[in-house]
Amino acid sequence: MVRYLIRKTLKGASFSNVTELKEAIEAFITRHNQNAQPFKWRRPEVKGSQIKNTIANLRN
């Protein structure tokens, strides 16, 4: 969720003081919680060739 907060609220934003930053974060949380759904964790798929390359790189 932190990455989403940064991408949607903080990236490119400018705040004059900590209070403005805090208000922006709280507004994001309020908006997000209106339609909140459980987060579905996904593991990235690892292919055999990636494992072989990693092992080869570690040996060098």
C-alpha positions as CSV (number, residue, x, y, z in Angstrom):
1,M,0.0,0.0,0.0
2,V,2.9,2.3,0.6
3,R,4.0,2.1,-3.0
4,Y,0.4,2.9,-4.1
5,L,0.3,5.9,-1.7
6,I,3.5,7.2,-3.1
7,R,2.4,6.8,-6.7
8,K,-1.1,8.2,-6.3
9,T,-0.6,10.9,-3.7
10,L,3.0,11.9,-3.0
11,K,4.8,11.6,-6.3
12,G,5.5,15.0,-7.8
13,A,3.6,16.7,-4.9
14,S,5.0,19.6,-2.9
15,F,4.1,20.4,0.7
16,S,4.9,23.6,2.5
17,N,4.9,21.9,5.9
18,V,4.4,18.6,7.7
19,T,0.8,19.4,8.4
20,E,0.0,19.5,4.6
21,L,1.8,16.2,4.1
22,K,-0.2,14.6,7.0
23,E,-3.5,15.9,5.6
24,A,-2.7,14.5,2.1
25,I,-1.9,11.1,3.6
26,E,-5.0,11.1,5.7
27,A,-7.2,12.1,2.7
28,F,-5.7,9.3,0.7
29,I,-6.4,6.8,3.5
30,T,-10.0,8.0,3.8
31,R,-10.5,7.7,0.0
32,H,-8.9,4.3,-0.1
33,N,-10.9,2.9,2.8
34,Q,-14.2,3.8,1.1
35,N,-13.8,1.0,-1.4
36,A,-11.1,-1.1,0.4
37,Q,-10.8,-4.8,-0.5
38,P,-8.4,-7.4,0.8
39,F,-5.0,-7.2,-0.8
40,K,-4.1,-10.3,-2.8
41,W,-0.4,-11.2,-2.6
42,R,1.1,-12.7,-5.7
43,R,4.4,-14.5,-5.9
44,P,6.3,-13.7,-9.1
45,E,6.8,-16.7,-11.4
46,V,10.4,-17.8,-11.5
47,K,11.6,-19.7,-14.6
48,G,14.2,-22.4,-14.6
49,S,16.5,-20.3,-16.8
50,Q,16.4,-17.5,-14.2
51,I,17.6,-19.9,-11.5
52,K,20.4,-21.2,-13.7
53,N,21.5,-17.7,-14.5
54,T,21.5,-16.7,-10.8
55,I,23.5,-19.7,-9.8
56,A,26.0,-19.1,-12.6
57,N,26.4,-15.4,-11.5
58,L,27.0,-16.5,-7.9
59,R,29.8,-18.9,-9.0
60,N,31.6,-16.1,-10.8
